[in-house]
Amino acid sequence: MSNVILESAKTVEPVQSSGNGADKGSWPELAPEALYGLAGNIVGTIEPHTESDPAALLIQFLTVFGNVVGRGPHFKAEADEHHLNMFSCLVGETAKGRKGTSLGYVFKIFQSIDESWKQCVQSGLSSGEGLIWAVRDEIVKTEPIREKKKIVSYQDLIVDQGIDDKRAMIVQSELASTLRVLGRDGNTLSAILRDAWDGKDLKIMNKNSPVGSTQPHISIIGHITKSELTRYLTATESDNGFANRFLWVCVKRSKLLPEGGKLGNANEFDVIFNPLIEKLKMAVNCAREINEIQRDDDARILWREIYLELSEGKPGLFGAVTARAEAQTMRLASLYAFLDLSPVIQIEHLQAAIALWTYCEQSARYIFGNSLGDSIADAIKQALDETLMGMTRSEISSNLFQRNVQASRIDDALNKLFASGFARKEKEEVKSGRPSERWFSMKY
């Protein structure tokens, strides 16, 4: 990454926003290894001229690169093919996070490489049907052929030509609106997005909907604030695999540039970026010529060393949103390899991917802490954390919830806390009747 910093730049420390009572990690640190190769060179070239976070530039650059190269290149995990379409989300404080400004330079670079790709950039995620329509197949309708009012045969008529280019780069600048939509009854967007990340053919299971998409290649860049994310990401979407298909990336303003950067001038931009753009063109062409990518021997050894840690489950909402660590790391490693014009994943590509995944994991820890994504369970956890004496079920119901929460709901929450390793229970003898249970935080 470039060491050049404009004299007018001033480093800005992140604002430590208050959470919902869950334990928070510290602000994540982007290791230098994540800025490996061409991606790092491009980020380092842009970075002095923007207030955007280098992590925001990097993750959006890689996400867009994975979309531009298309569906062909992939790696295999057992029977599953993983293509290079990424879902990434920048999490920052409203305009102060400079989430939107970090994308402009990235788009400008890629649009100069593949003009046809401009048509693939879209916005708006409100329904599964709408997403499929953006990458729809040709729509054919069968109609009867009649002679003297009798049906003698049938013919197929093309009623819509469909979309030839199945790449879609979805930019959702207000991902909170999408999360709110997911909770509506009958909305199909969550299921369709999960299938899209998996690279599956898309189809609405509705006889009245003839629209489908074969071999789509859908990538997403979302922007959201931390408070919106923790408010609108439901337990359902964290449990069903929607959330862990995203890379959650903490971003902040990196510096103050009252006069802006120097890349606004077209000539200045061309002089600085043309050599890098030529290398990027070669990387895009290289990726498109490769079908399956694999690890080389050294990368395979490193992969075996880190696989257990990546695949080990973690408790709470943090564990739920990072549960696809292995697949996410391998997708990132493949992108780094292709940017290096390499037909195989080498150890430096895997190290870069691990560094970036670590940043995403630290971001998730900072955002979600030890929350379970369940308001009742989180409230009980906070109450237990604040007392050495523990609480009985009766005390939880009456003292904490004023008996406004059903017993079965409290039971479910306690079981979730126990299974996640956040609470323990002890039998408590009473003078008459059955022994009661007293619940304690695992802190004590």
Salt bridges, closest charged atoms under 4 A:
ASP23 OD2 - LYS381 NZ 3.89
ASP23 OD1 - LYS443 NZ 3.91
GLU47 OE2 - LYS255 NZ 2.74
GLU51 OE1 - ARG98 NE 2.81
GLU51 OE1 - ARG253 NH1 3.79
GLU81 OE2 - HIS74 NE2 3.66
GLU81 OE1 - HIS83 NE2 3.56
ASP114 OD2 - ARG167 NH1 3.03
ASP114 OD2 - ARG288 NH2 2.92
ASP137 OD1 - LYS166 NZ 2.38
GLU143 OE2 - LYS141 NZ 3.96
ASP160 OD1 - ARG136 NE 2.85
ASP165 OD2 - ARG167 NH2 2.76
ASP195 OD1 - LYS200 NZ 3.89
ASP198 OD2 - ARG245 NH2 3.02
GLU278 OE2 - LYS281 NZ 3.49
ASP297 OD1 - ARG300 NH1 2.83
ASP340 OD2 - HIS349 NE2 2.86
GLU361 OE2 - LYS314 NZ 3.62
ASP374 OD1 - ARG409 NH2 2.93
ASP374 OD2 - LYS416 NZ 3.34
ASP385 OD2 - LYS381 NZ 2.85
GLU395 OE1 - ARG438 NH1 3.44
ASP411 OD1 - ARG393 NH1 2.00
GLU426 OE2 - ARG424 NH1 2.46
GLU428 OE2 - ARG438 NE 2.64
GLU437 OE1 - ARG393 NH2 2.93
GLU437 OE2 - LYS425 NZ 3.87
GLU437 OE2 - LYS427 NZ 3.66
